[in-house]
């Protein structure tokens, strides 16, 4: 038989308290990041929806201008409210996105326009913006 002493005492209360303290600190650190993550998720949701609205508005204006049978209104067009639900009226929990459209003749070119669209939402006055150069296309005549 061996004469070495065996320590069979187990875990002491001090070790348990230290472990609980370190675990509590870790959980509190994770909980403090929760509001930041909710804000980031909300902002990315708004930006994603605004980008989709921006793209559809840009395509709608582009198709209108490309058809030589349509008259092109230049300048700052009337502001439109578009809802994320794609409905004509606001639904429960829906957010209104404001669409600002500017159509200007392209300098030095005939039958070409610069279309600038900016989409904003409540709490963000800068929003997302895109510009496209559009010209008439005889193949689009309807």
Contact map, one row per residue, 1 for C-alpha under 8 A:
1110000000000000000000000000000000000000000000000000000000000000000000000000000000000000000000000000000000000000000000000000000000000000000000
1111000000000000000000000000000000000000000000000000000000000000000000000000000000000000000000000000000000000000000000000000000000000000000000
1111100000000000000000000000000000000000000000000000000000000000000000000000000000000000000000000000000000000000000000000000000000000000000000
0111110000000000000000000000000000000000000000000000000000000000000000000000000000000000000000000000000000000000000000000000000000000000000000
0011111000000000000000000000000000000000000000000000000000000000000000000000000000000000000000000000000000000000000000000000000000000000000000
0001111100000000000000000000000000000000000000000000000000000000000000000000000000000000000000000000000000000000000000000000000000000000000000
0000111111000000000000000000000000000000000000000000000000000000000000000000000000000000000000000000000000000000000000000000000000000000000000
0000011111000000000000000000000000000000000000000000000000000000000000000000000000000000000000000000000000000000000000000000000000000000000000
0000001111110000000000000000000000000000000000000000000000000000000000000000000000000000000000000000000000000000000000000000000000000000000000
0000001111110000000000000000000000000000000000000000000000000000000000000000000000000000000000000000000000000000000000000000000000000000000000
0000000011111011000000000000000000000000000000000000000000000000000000000000000000000000000000000000000000000000000000000000000000000000000000
0000000011111111000000000000000000000000000000000000000000000000000000000000000000000000000000000000000000000000000000000000000000000000000000
0000000000111111100000000000000000000000000000000000000000000000000000000000000000000000000000000000000000000000000000000000000000000000000000
0000000000011111110000000000000000000000000000000000000000000000000000000000000000000000000000000000000000000000000000000000000000000000000000
0000000000111111111000000000000000000000000000000000000000000000000000000000000000000000000000000000000000000000000000000000000000000000000000
0000000000111111111100000000000000000000000000000000000000000000000000000000000000000000000000000000000000000000000000000000000000000000000000
0000000000001111111110000000000000000000000000000000000000000000000000000000000000000000000000000000000000000000000000000000000000000000000000
0000000000000111111111000000000000000000000000000000000000000000000000000000000000000000000000000000000000000000000000000000000000000000000000
0000000000000011111111100000000000000000000000000000000000000000000000000000000000000000000000000000000000000000000000000000000000000000000000
0000000000000001111111110000000000000000000000000000000000000000000000000000000000000000000000000000000000000000000000000000000000000000000000
0000000000000000111111111000000000000000000000000000000000000000000000000000000000000000000000000000000000000000000000000000000000000000000000
0000000000000000011111111100000000000000000000000000000000000000000000000000000000000000000000000000000000000000000000000000000000000000000000
0000000000000000001111111110000000000000000000000000000000000000000000000000000000000000000000000000000000000000000000000000000000000000000000
0000000000000000000111111111000000000000000000000000000000000000000000000000000000000000000000000000000000000000000000000000000000000000000000
0000000000000000000011111111100000000000000000000000000000000000000000000000000000000000000000000000000000000000000000000000000000000000000000
0000000000000000000001111111110000000000000000000000000000000000000000000000000000000000000000000000000000000000000000000000000000000000000000
0000000000000000000000111111111000000000000000000000000000000000000000000000000000000000000000000000000000000000000000000000000000000000000000
0000000000000000000000011111111100000000000000000000000000000000000000000000000000000000000000000000000000000000000000000000000000000000000000
0000000000000000000000001111111110000000000000000000000000000000000000000000000000000000000000000000000000000000000000000000000000000000000000
0000000000000000000000000111111111000000000000000000000000000000000000000000000000000000000000000000000000000000000000000000000000000000000000
0000000000000000000000000011111111000000000000000000000000000000000000000000000000000000000000000000000000000000000000000000000000000000000000
0000000000000000000000000001111111100000000000000000000000000000000000000000000000000000000000000000000000000000000000000000000000000000000000
0000000000000000000000000000111111111000000000000000000000000000000000000000000000000000000000000000000000000000000000000000000000000000000000
0000000000000000000000000000011111111100000000000000000000000000000000000000000000000000000000000000000000000000000000000000000000000000000000
0000000000000000000000000000000111111110000000000000000000000000000000000000000000000000000000000000000000000000000000000000000000000000000000
0000000000000000000000000000000011111111000000000000000000000000000000000000000000000000000000000000000000000000000000000000000000000000000000
0000000000000000000000000000000011111111100000000000000000000000000000000000000000000000000000000000000000000000000000000000000000000000000000
0000000000000000000000000000000001111111110000000000000000000000000000000000000000000000000000000000000000000000000000000000000000000000000000
0000000000000000000000000000000000111111111000000000000000000000000000000000000000000000000000000000000000000000000000000000000000000000000000
0000000000000000000000000000000000011111111100000000000000000000000000000000000000000000000000000000000000000000000000000000000000000000000000
0000000000000000000000000000000000001111111110000000000000000000000000000000000000000000000000000000000000000000000000000000000000000000000000
0000000000000000000000000000000000000111111111000000000000000000000000000000000000000000000000000000000000000000000000000000000000000000000000
0000000000000000000000000000000000000011111111100000000000000000000000000000000000000000000000000000000000000000000000000000000000000000000000
0000000000000000000000000000000000000001111111110000000000000000000000000000000000000000000000000000000000000000000000000000000000000000000000
0000000000000000000000000000000000000000111111111000000000000000000000000000000000000000000000000000000000000000000000000000000000000000000000
0000000000000000000000000000000000000000011111111100000000000000000000000000000000000000000000000000000000000000000000001000000000000000000000
0000000000000000000000000000000000000000001111111110000000000000000000000000000000000000000000000000000000000000000000000000001100000000000000
0000000000000000000000000000000000000000000111111111000000000000000000000000000000000000000000000000000000000000000000000000000000000000000000
0000000000000000000000000000000000000000000011111111100000000000000000000000000000010000000000000000000000000000000000000000000000000000000000
0000000000000000000000000000000000000000000001111111110000000000000000000000000000000000000000001000000000000000000000111000001100000000000000
0000000000000000000000000000000000000000000000111111111000000000000000000000000000000000000000000000000000000000000000100000000100000000000000
0000000000000000000000000000000000000000000000011111111100000000000000000000000000000000000000000000000000000000000000000000000000000000000000
0000000000000000000000000000000000000000000000001111111110000000000000000000000001010000000000000000000000000000000000100000000000000000000000
0000000000000000000000000000000000000000000000000111111111000000000000000000000000000000000000000010000000000000000011100000000111000000000000
0000000000000000000000000000000000000000000000000011111111100000000000000000000000000000000000000000000000000000000000000000000000000000000000
0000000000000000000000000000000000000000000000000001111111110000000000000000000000000000000000000000000000000000000000000000000000000000000000
0000000000000000000000000000000000000000000000000000111111111000000000000000000000000000000000000000000000000000000010000000000000000000000000
0000000000000000000000000000000000000000000000000000011111111100000000000000000000000000000000000000000000000000001010000000000000010000000000
0000000000000000000000000000000000000000000000000000001111111110000000000000000000000000000000000000000000000000000000000000000000000000000000
0000000000000000000000000000000000000000000000000000000111111111000000000000000000000000000000000000000000000000000000000000000000000000000000
0000000000000000000000000000000000000000000000000000000011111111100000000000000000000000000000000000000000000000001000000000000000000000000000
0000000000000000000000000000000000000000000000000000000001111111110000000000000000000000000000000000000000000000001000000000000000000100000000
0000000000000000000000000000000000000000000000000000000000111111111000000000000000000000000000000000000000000000000000000000000000000000000100
0000000000000000000000000000000000000000000000000000000000011111111001010000000000000000000000000000000000000000000000000000000000000000000000
0000000000000000000000000000000000000000000000000000000000001111111101110000000000000000000000000000000000000000000000000000000000000111000000
0000000000000000000000000000000000000000000000000000000000000111111100000000000000000000000000000000000000000000000000000000000000000111110110
0000000000000000000000000000000000000000000000000000000000000011111111000000000000000000000000000000000000000000000000000000000000000001111111
0000000000000000000000000000000000000000000000000000000000000000111111100000000000000000000000000000000000000000000000000000000000000001110110
0000000000000000000000000000000000000000000000000000000000000000001111100000000000000000000000000000000000000000000000000000000000000000000011
0000000000000000000000000000000000000000000000000000000000000001101111110000000000000000000000000000000000000000000000000000000000000000000000
0000000000000000000000000000000000000000000000000000000000000000100111111000000000000000000000000000000000000000000000000000000000000000000000
0000000000000000000000000000000000000000000000000000000000000001100001111100000000000000000000000000000000000000000000000000000000000000000000
0000000000000000000000000000000000000000000000000000000000000000000000111110100000000000000000000000001000000000000000000000000000000000000000
0000000000000000000000000000000000000000000000000000000000000000000000011111100000000000000000000000011110000000000000000000000000000000000000
0000000000000000000000000000000000000000000000000000000000000000000000001111100000000000000000000000011100000000000000000000000000000000000000
0000000000000000000000000000000000000000000000000000000000000000000000000111110000000000000000000001111000000000000000000000000000000000000000
0000000000000000000000000000000000000000000000000000000000000000000000001111111000000000000000000001111000000000000000000000000000000000000000
0000000000000000000000000000000000000000000000000000000000000000000000000001111100000000000000000001100000000000000000000000000000000000000000
0000000000000000000000000000000000000000000000000000000000000000000000000000111110000000000000000111100000000000000000000000000000000000000000
0000000000000000000000000000000000000000000000000000000000000000000000000000011111000000000000000111000000000000000000000000000000000000000000
0000000000000000000000000000000000000000000000000000000000000000000000000000001111100000000000011110000000000000000000000000000000000000000000
0000000000000000000000000000000000000000000000000000100000000000000000000000000111110101000000011110000000000000000000000000000000000000000000
0000000000000000000000000000000000000000000000000000000000000000000000000000000011111111110001111000000000000000000000000000000000000000000000
0000000000000000000000000000000000000000000000001000100000000000000000000000000001111110000001111000000000000000000000000000000000000000000000
0000000000000000000000000000000000000000000000000000000000000000000000000000000000111110011001000000000000000000000000000000000000000000000000
0000000000000000000000000000000000000000000000000000000000000000000000000000000001111111000000000000000000000000000000000000000000000000000000
0000000000000000000000000000000000000000000000000000000000000000000000000000000000111111111000000000000000000000000000000000000000000000000000
0000000000000000000000000000000000000000000000000000000000000000000000000000000001100111110000000000000000000000000000000000000000000000000000
0000000000000000000000000000000000000000000000000000000000000000000000000000000000100011111000000000000000000000000000000000000000000000000000
0000000000000000000000000000000000000000000000000000000000000000000000000000000000101011111101110000000000000000000000000000000000000000000000
0000000000000000000000000000000000000000000000000000000000000000000000000000000000001010111111000000000000000000000000000000000000000000000000
0000000000000000000000000000000000000000000000000000000000000000000000000000000000000000011111000000000000000000000000000000000000000000000000
0000000000000000000000000000000000000000000000000000000000000000000000000000000000000000001111100000000000000000000000000000000000000000000000
0000000000000000000000000000000000000000000000000000000000000000000000000000000000111000011111110000000000000000000000000000000000000000000000
0000000000000000000000000000000000000000000000000000000000000000000000000000000000110000010011111000000000000000000000001100000000000000000000
0000000000000000000000000000000000000000000000000000000000000000000000000000000011110000010001111100000000000000000000001100000000000000000000
0000000000000000000000000000000000000000000000000100000000000000000000000000000011110000000000111110000000000000000000111100000000000000000000
0000000000000000000000000000000000000000000000000000000000000000000000000000001111000000000000011111000000000000000000111000000000000000000000
0000000000000000000000000000000000000000000000000000010000000000000000000000001111000000000000001111100000000000000011110000000000000000000000
0000000000000000000000000000000000000000000000000000000000000000000000000001111100000000000000000111110000000000000011100000000000000000000000
0000000000000000000000000000000000000000000000000000000000000000000000000001111000000000000000000011111000000000001111000000000000000000000000
0000000000000000000000000000000000000000000000000000000000000000000000000111100000000000000000000001111100000000011110000000000000000000000000
0000000000000000000000000000000000000000000000000000000000000000000000001111100000000000000000000000111110000000111100000000000000000000000000
0000000000000000000000000000000000000000000000000000000000000000000000000110000000000000000000000000011111000000111000000000000000000000000000
0000000000000000000000000000000000000000000000000000000000000000000000000100000000000000000000000000001111101011110000000000000000000000000000
0000000000000000000000000000000000000000000000000000000000000000000000000000000000000000000000000000000111111101110000000000000000001000000000
0000000000000000000000000000000000000000000000000000000000000000000000000000000000000000000000000000000011111000000000000000000000000000000000
0000000000000000000000000000000000000000000000000000000000000000000000000000000000000000000000000000000001111100000000000000000000000000000000
0000000000000000000000000000000000000000000000000000000000000000000000000000000000000000000000000000000011111111000000000000000000000000000000
0000000000000000000000000000000000000000000000000000000000000000000000000000000000000000000000000000000001011111000000000000000000000000000000
0000000000000000000000000000000000000000000000000000000000000000000000000000000000000000000000000000000010001111100000000000000000000011000000
0000000000000000000000000000000000000000000000000000000000000000000000000000000000000000000000000000000011001111110000000000000000001111000000
0000000000000000000000000000000000000000000000000000000000000000000000000000000000000000000000000000001111000011111000000000000000001110000000
0000000000000000000000000000000000000000000000000000000000000000000000000000000000000000000000000000011111000001111100000000000000111100000000
0000000000000000000000000000000000000000000000000000000001001100000000000000000000000000000000000000111100000000111110000000000000111100000000
0000000000000000000000000000000000000000000000000000000000000000000000000000000000000000000000000000111000000000011111000000000011110000000000
0000000000000000000000000000000000000000000000000000010011000000000000000000000000000000000000000011110000000000001111100000000011100000000000
0000000000000000000000000000000000000000000000000000010000000000000000000000000000000000000000000011100000000000000111110000001111000000000000
0000000000000000000000000000000000000000000000000110110000000000000000000000000000000000000000001111000000000000000011111000001110000000000000
0000000000000000000000000000000000000000000000000100000000000000000000000000000000000000000000001110000000000000000001111101111100000000000000
0000000000000000000000000000000000000000000001000100000000000000000000000000000000000000000000111100000000000000000000111111101000000000000000
0000000000000000000000000000000000000000000000000000000000000000000000000000000000000000000000111000000000000000000000011111100000000000000000
0000000000000000000000000000000000000000000000000000000000000000000000000000000000000000000000000000000000000000000000001111100000000000000000
0000000000000000000000000000000000000000000000000000000000000000000000000000000000000000000000000000000000000000000000011111111000000000000000
0000000000000000000000000000000000000000000000000000000000000000000000000000000000000000000000000000000000000000000000011111111000000000000000
0000000000000000000000000000000000000000000000000000000000000000000000000000000000000000000000000000000000000000000000010001111100000000000000
0000000000000000000000000000000000000000000000100100000000000000000000000000000000000000000000000000000000000000000001111001111110000000000000
0000000000000000000000000000000000000000000000100110010000000000000000000000000000000000000000000000000000000000000001110000011111000000000000
0000000000000000000000000000000000000000000000000000010000000000000000000000000000000000000000000000000000000000000111100000001111100000000000
0000000000000000000000000000000000000000000000000000010000000000000000000000000000000000000000000000000000000000000111000000000111110000000000
0000000000000000000000000000000000000000000000000000000000000000000000000000000000000000000000000000000000000000011110000000000011111000000000
0000000000000000000000000000000000000000000000000000000001000000000000000000000000000000000000000000000000000000011100000000000001111100000000
0000000000000000000000000000000000000000000000000000000000000000000000000000000000000000000000000000000001000001111000000000000000111110000000
0000000000000000000000000000000000000000000000000000000000000100110000000000000000000000000000000000000000000001111000000000000000011111000000
0000000000000000000000000000000000000000000000000000000000000000110000000000000000000000000000000000000000000011100000000000000000001111100000
0000000000000000000000000000000000000000000000000000000000000000111100000000000000000000000000000000000000000011000000000000000000000111110000
0000000000000000000000000000000000000000000000000000000000000000011100000000000000000000000000000000000000000000000000000000000000000011111110
0000000000000000000000000000000000000000000000000000000000000000011100000000000000000000000000000000000000000000000000000000000000000001111110
0000000000000000000000000000000000000000000000000000000000000000001000000000000000000000000000000000000000000000000000000000000000000000111110
0000000000000000000000000000000000000000000000000000000000000010011100000000000000000000000000000000000000000000000000000000000000000000111111
0000000000000000000000000000000000000000000000000000000000000000011110000000000000000000000000000000000000000000000000000000000000000000111111
0000000000000000000000000000000000000000000000000000000000000000001010000000000000000000000000000000000000000000000000000000000000000000000111
